[in-house]
Amino acid sequence: MKLNHITLAVSNLARSRDFYTRLGLRLIVLDEPRYARFHVPASDSTLSIEVMSSPSSPAVDGCHLYFECDDVDQMHSNLSAAGIEFIQAPTDMDYLWREARMRDPDGHDVRLYSAGRNRLYPPWRIWWAS
């Protein structure tokens, strides 16, 4: 089984489309004013955004989007220069990932991270599940 994509509920398609394009995602489907889908570079993953007829409040403590980067510090620097505001600069986390955090225009938690081998093989991995 493969994860196809995730759809985020947004309140303003153009504003969210601009945010995810500035992150480096490539727009591949656009059905204005309701829906857009992006290809995530260096992967087969996609992310879509959709204006819902009765949008709920932003999922501030719900969904967390993680985008893996080779160099979180450089990506943070590039995106900051492009006007993206971060709520956490690149930080070494206790779960052995280096991570920077931001919120998209609707408040969804978006994280850039680098984990190296610890992404799939942290010291606390359950080895019988391999």
Beta strands, then each sheet from edge to edge (+ up, - down):
strand 1: 5-10
strand 2: 26-31
strand 3: 35-39
strand 4: 46-51
strand 5: 64-68
strand 6: 86-92
strand 7: 98-103
strand 8: 109-114
sheet 1: 1+ 4+ 3- 2+
sheet 2: 5+ 8+ 7- 6+
end
